[in-house]
Amino acid sequence: MNVVAFFIAMGLFVFGMWLMGTAPELPGIQAIAFFAGIMCVTLAVAIPATILGRGDGV
């Protein structure tokens, strides 16, 4: 399960960075796209900090 959560978190992180990078090129929805990128990166950091941090006690 840790591997699956890692790949989900890494995918969200990369997608969020891509979304923040392309936000200036999206006319009319720059702020929404940038905020969505920030939320993806935040969720990607929260997954290992909460779910993966509760592992086998190691």
Backbone as a chain_set.jsonl record, in Angstrom:
{"seq": "MNVVAFFIAMGLFVFGMWLMGTAPELPGIQAIAFFAGIMCVTLAVAIPATILGRGDGV", "coords": {"N": [[0.819, -1.197, 0.0], [2.026, 1.199, 0.642], [3.606, 1.775, -1.562], [1.767, 2.31, -3.574], [0.479, 4.587, -2.525], [2.68, 6.282, -2.53], [3.189, 6.586, -5.312], [0.824, 7.813, -6.101], [1.002, 10.199, -4.632], [3.366, 11.26, -5.739], [2.581, 11.585, -8.395], [0.528, 13.503, -8.086], [2.084, 15.599, -7.117], [3.846, 16.178, -9.265], [1.959, 16.81, -11.248], [0.77, 19.048, -10.056], [2.939, 20.847, -9.994], [3.34, 21.123, -12.735], [0.898, 22.266, -13.429], [0.996, 24.72, -12.051], [3.1, 25.836, -13.437], [2.128, 26.137, -16.037], [0.019, 27.844, -15.693], [0.263, 30.731, -16.153], [-0.071, 30.835, -18.909], [-2.684, 30.369, -19.486], [-5.351, 32.004, -20.494], [-7.575, 33.991, -18.645], [-8.142, 32.087, -16.665], [-6.007, 31.99, -14.96], [-5.529, 32.397, -12.183], [-7.185, 30.476, -10.987], [-6.123, 28.089, -12.016], [-3.516, 28.207, -10.992], [-4.011, 28.182, -8.237], [-5.23, 25.666, -8.041], [-3.025, 24.108, -8.69], [-1.408, 24.629, -6.473], [-2.985, 23.442, -4.498], [-2.886, 20.757, -5.311], [-0.152, 20.169, -4.925], [-0.011, 20.594, -2.175], [-1.703, 18.552, -1.231], [-0.244, 16.394, -2.162], [2.002, 16.518, -0.523], [0.81, 16.153, 1.923], [-0.11, 13.527, 1.909], [2.143, 11.646, 2.292], [2.906, 12.604, 4.794], [0.809, 12.079, 6.511], [-0.675, 9.612, 5.918], [1.367, 7.733, 5.122], [3.099, 8.114, 7.193], [2.093, 6.75, 9.345], [2.89, 4.143, 9.374], [4.454, 1.0, 9.986], [5.433, 1.678, 12.441], [8.033, 2.273, 12.199]], "CA": [[0.0, 0.0, 0.0], [2.886, 2.376, 0.677], [4.083, 2.077, -2.916], [0.647, 2.921, -4.3], [0.324, 5.947, -1.998], [3.817, 7.064, -3.004], [3.009, 6.947, -6.712], [-0.262, 8.794, -6.168], [1.536, 11.469, -4.146], [4.332, 11.779, -6.716], [1.808, 12.043, -9.543], [-0.106, 14.769, -7.72], [3.118, 16.629, -7.004], [4.297, 16.547, -10.615], [0.84, 17.489, -11.912], [0.625, 20.37, -9.452], [4.021, 21.703, -10.476], [3.053, 21.419, -14.142], [-0.246, 23.176, -13.465], [1.468, 26.057, -11.661], [3.972, 26.344, -14.494], [1.37, 26.506, -17.228], [-1.057, 28.777, -15.345], [0.336, 32.039, -16.819], [-0.422, 30.737, -20.323], [-4.116, 30.092, -19.616], [-6.033, 33.288, -20.343], [-8.842, 34.029, -17.941], [-8.232, 31.184, -15.511], [-4.67, 31.861, -14.377], [-5.591, 32.29, -10.724], [-7.798, 29.19, -10.645], [-5.166, 27.03, -12.332], [-2.402, 28.289, -10.05], [-4.515, 27.724, -6.944], [-5.407, 24.221, -8.141], [-1.683, 23.543, -8.604], [-0.984, 24.703, -5.067], [-3.741, 22.437, -3.754], [-2.345, 19.435, -5.668], [1.128, 20.006, -4.248], [-0.308, 20.468, -0.753], [-2.217, 17.206, -1.013], [0.853, 15.458, -2.39], [2.859, 16.543, 0.663], [0.028, 15.668, 3.062], [-0.261, 12.069, 1.86], [3.203, 10.962, 3.043], [3.005, 13.095, 6.169], [-0.255, 11.522, 7.343], [-0.958, 8.196, 5.657], [2.583, 6.921, 5.145], [3.772, 8.295, 8.46], [1.49, 5.863, 10.32], [3.249, 2.787, 8.97], [4.75, -0.068, 10.934], [6.104, 2.204, 13.614], [9.465, 2.386, 11.92]], "C": [[0.859, 1.257, 0.0], [3.374, 2.769, -0.71], [2.993, 2.772, -3.718], [0.451, 4.367, -3.833], [1.47, 6.838, -2.451], [3.621, 7.499, -4.451], [1.862, 7.938, -6.898], [0.247, 10.167, -5.731], [2.514, 12.077, -5.148], [3.616, 12.294, -7.957], [1.108, 13.366, -9.27], [0.908, 15.902, -7.647], [3.569, 17.106, -8.384], [3.188, 17.283, -11.366], [0.64, 18.893, -11.365], [1.702, 21.335, -9.902], [3.793, 22.086, -11.942], [1.925, 22.437, -14.25], [0.161, 24.59, -13.064], [2.351, 26.667, -12.739], [3.232, 26.799, -15.732], [0.257, 27.507, -16.942], [-0.927, 30.136, -16.03], [-0.07, 32.009, -18.29], [-1.909, 30.483, -20.556], [-4.902, 31.38, -19.409], [-7.377, 33.134, -19.627], [-8.931, 33.14, -16.713], [-6.864, 30.981, -14.855], [-4.728, 31.619, -12.882], [-6.164, 30.944, -10.296], [-6.822, 28.053, -10.89], [-4.003, 27.039, -11.354], [-2.828, 27.795, -8.673], [-4.73, 26.212, -6.941], [-4.049, 23.512, -8.084], [-1.159, 23.552, -7.186], [-1.706, 23.64, -4.246], [-3.257, 21.022, -4.068], [-1.022, 19.176, -4.95], [0.911, 19.845, -2.741], [-0.823, 19.075, -0.419], [-1.123, 16.161, -1.195], [1.819, 15.423, -1.209], [2.11, 15.968, 1.868], [-0.103, 14.154, 3.066], [0.883, 11.364, 2.591], [3.266, 11.388, 4.499], [1.946, 12.458, 7.067], [-0.41, 10.013, 7.131], [0.304, 7.335, 5.786], [3.347, 7.062, 6.459], [3.257, 7.354, 9.543], [1.819, 4.397, 10.053], [3.521, 1.854, 10.126], [5.442, 0.429, 12.194], [7.601, 2.366, 13.444], [9.773, 3.777, 11.45]], "O": [[0.471, 2.272, -0.577], [3.539, 3.953, -1.003], [3.268, 3.718, -4.457], [0.276, 5.267, -4.654], [1.263, 8.019, -2.729], [3.861, 8.659, -4.784], [1.931, 8.809, -7.765], [-0.039, 11.176, -6.377], [2.49, 13.286, -5.379], [3.999, 13.324, -8.512], [1.095, 14.252, -10.124], [0.628, 17.026, -8.062], [3.658, 18.309, -8.63], [3.454, 18.273, -12.047], [0.372, 19.825, -12.123], [1.424, 22.505, -10.165], [4.023, 23.229, -12.337], [1.987, 23.359, -15.064], [-0.288, 25.557, -13.679], [2.348, 27.882, -12.932], [3.655, 27.739, -16.405], [-0.391, 27.976, -17.877], [-1.948, 30.67, -16.465], [-0.383, 33.053, -18.861], [-2.347, 30.39, -21.703], [-5.101, 31.806, -18.271], [-8.191, 32.272, -19.959], [-9.72, 33.415, -15.809], [-6.597, 29.932, -14.269], [-4.049, 30.731, -12.369], [-5.676, 30.339, -9.342], [-6.702, 27.149, -10.063], [-3.549, 25.977, -10.928], [-2.083, 27.068, -8.016], [-4.442, 25.548, -5.945], [-3.937, 22.436, -7.496], [-0.535, 22.588, -6.743], [-1.096, 23.004, -3.387], [-3.223, 20.174, -3.176], [-0.801, 18.084, -4.427], [1.587, 19.037, -2.105], [-0.412, 18.487, 0.581], [-1.079, 15.165, -0.473], [2.4, 14.374, -0.93], [2.727, 15.357, 2.741], [-0.199, 13.553, 4.136], [0.605, 10.534, 3.457], [3.649, 10.591, 5.355], [2.169, 12.313, 8.269], [-0.285, 9.235, 8.077], [0.297, 6.322, 6.485], [4.161, 6.202, 6.793], [3.922, 7.176, 10.564], [1.079, 3.51, 10.478], [2.852, 1.936, 11.156], [5.99, -0.379, 12.944], [8.338, 2.568, 14.409], [10.928, 4.088, 11.159]]}, "num_chains": 1, "name": "protein.A"}
